[in-house]
Amino acid sequence: MTLTALGISASPRANGNSDLLVREALRGCEEAGAQTEFLRLGDYRIGACTECNTCQKTGVCVLQDDYQGILDRLLEVDRLVFATPVFFMAVSAQAKLFIDRGQALWARKHLLHLPLFQPRRDRRAMVVAVGGSRSTRQFDGIRRTMQSYFECVEIAYVSTLFVNQVDAAGAVRRHATALPEAFRLGAALADAASPAQRATQVELFG
């Protein structure tokens, strides 16, 4: 069966650096034989969690918007590439809206003790983050947030690509190694023969 890979860009800017890096990582996945799909959260209507706590009884979010379709796709795939720009040392608003709606998944797992999907299988994820600052600590919050979210959706966090001092739209095209690294990590992500390892971190700090 063909391995599937989903690329999600949480940038508010279309065709920006996050989009470019996700697409290049997916190209690496395709090179390794995966069937790929790309989507931008900004193209969908995703509301904020209202903390109504209904999900604590049902395991399902009661808000009806585009979130459910994207979540279903995320839970189906074997590999995930998730990209976000850095905003105030954290993920973008688009990413946070999507992640916070995962509260229903947390309730489903930890309060109701229901499976997210069956059977359990080998699922792996890669995080891409781009920041305009020179700071090497701007990615700390992103690493922690994504680790927590991936644990909730039962996908192993196996690789990271962080790039600093990249801000203007398309600036990553002029970076010496960012796009090749995205391709390489994408190909490795889709290599089902390789064992899943604890996060391989590539940090391209200028």
N, C-alpha and C positions, 0 to 999 in steps of 0.2 A: 504494500500500500504506500502511495506517495506521501511523503512527509509534508505538512503544511506549515507555512510561516506567515504571521500577520505583523505588519509594520504600522505602528500608531505614532503619528506626530502630534504633539500637544502644543505646537507653536501657534500663536495667533496670526502669524505672518505666513501667507501661502508662498510656497517655493523659496522659502528662506533656508537657513543653514540646517535646521533640524530636519526639514523635509528632504534636503539633499543627502544628508547622512543616512537617514532611514532608507531611502531608495537605494543607496549604494550598498548598504548592509543587505537589503533584500536581493540585490543583484548577486551578492556573494552566496546567499541562500539558494538562489536559482542555479548558480554554477554548481552547487553541491547536490542538485537534483530536487530541490523543494518546489512546491507550488506556492506562490506568494500572492499576498494581497496588501495594498497600502490604503490607509485612510487618515484623514485629518480630523481631529476632534472639533476643530473650529467650523467644520462644515455641517455639524449636527446640532440639534437642539437638546442640550443636557442641562437640566435644572439642578439646583443645589439641594442637598439633603436637608430636610426640614426638622429632623430629629423628632418625628412623630412617634417613633418606637413601635410602630405597627409590625415592623419586620421581626421584632423580638418574639412575636407570636406566630408569624407565618413564614419567616425566612425569605420573604419577597418584598421588594420595594413597591410601594403603592403608587408612586409617581409614574405617570405614563408619558414618555417622551422617547427620544432616540436611544437612550441609554441601554434599554433592554436588548435591542438588536446587536449593538456593539459588544455587550457583555456575553451574549450567546456565542458570538463569533470567537471572542477571546477564550472562552472555556472549551471551544471545540478544537482549537489549533494545537499543534505540537511545539511550535516555536513562536516567540514574541520578541519584536524589537520595539522598544518604547523610547521615544525621544522627547526631550523638553528643553527649552531655553531656561536660563537661570533668571529668576526675578526675586530680588531681595533675599538671596541665598536659599531659595526654595524653588519648587516646581512652578510652572505657569498656572494661572487661574484655570485654564481649560483642563489641565492635568488634575488639579486639585478637585474640581467639580466631579470629574469622573471617578477618581480614587475614593472620595468621601461617600459616594453612592454605594461603595462596597461595604458599607456598614451592614447592609442586609445579608451579605455573604458571611460576614463575621458572626452575625446572629444565627444564621443557618448552621454554621459549623460548630460554634462554641456554646450556644444556648440550646439549640434544638437537636444538635448532634446528627444532622442530616448530611449526606455526601453532596459535594458540588457536582460530581459526575462519576459514572462508573463505566468500566473499571478504571482504577488508577493507572496512570501511564507516564512514560518519560516525557516531561514537558520542561522546556528550558527557555530562559529569557535573557535578553541583553538590554542594557540601559545606555542611551546616548544623551549627553547633556553638553550644551554649549553656553559659555558665558563670556561677556565682553570684558570683565574685570581681569586684572593681573593676579588676583588672589587665587591661591591654590586651595583655599578652604571654602570657596563658594559652592562646592559640590557636596560638602558634608551632609547637609540637610537632605539633598536629593538621594544620596546613597541610603540614608536611614529610612526615608519615606518609601522608596521603592522596595527595599528589603521587606518592610512590614507588609506592603501591599501584595508582593509576590507570595509571601507565606500564606496570606489569606486566600489567594486564588490558586494555590497549590501548583506553583511553577518555580523551578529552581533558578536562582539568580546566578548565572554562570559567567557573564562577561560585562565589562563596562568600558565605555569610551567617553572620556571627559576632555573637552578642548577649551582652553581659556583664550582670552584676547581675540575672540571672534565675535563681531557684533553686527556690522553692516550686512544687509541682505546679500547673500552670495559670497561673502568674504571667505567662506570655508573652501571655495574653489581655488583660492590663492595660497591655501595652507599646504605646506610641503608633504605632509603625511596623513592628514585626517581622513580624506576619502579612501586612500588605499587601506588604511587601518580598518575603516568601516567595512570595506569589502572583505578583508581577511577575516575579521571577527564574525561577519555574517556567514561566510563559508564554513568556519569552524562550528558555529552555532547549529548549522544544519547537518553536520556530520554525525549521523546517528551511530556510527561505529565507534566514535570516541566516547570515553566515559565522561559523565557530567562532573565537573570539578567546581570547587568553591570559586567565587568570582575572580576571573582573570581581569585585572585592571590595567587599562591603557590610559595614561594621563599625559596629554600632550600640552605641557605647560611651557609657554614662551618666556 
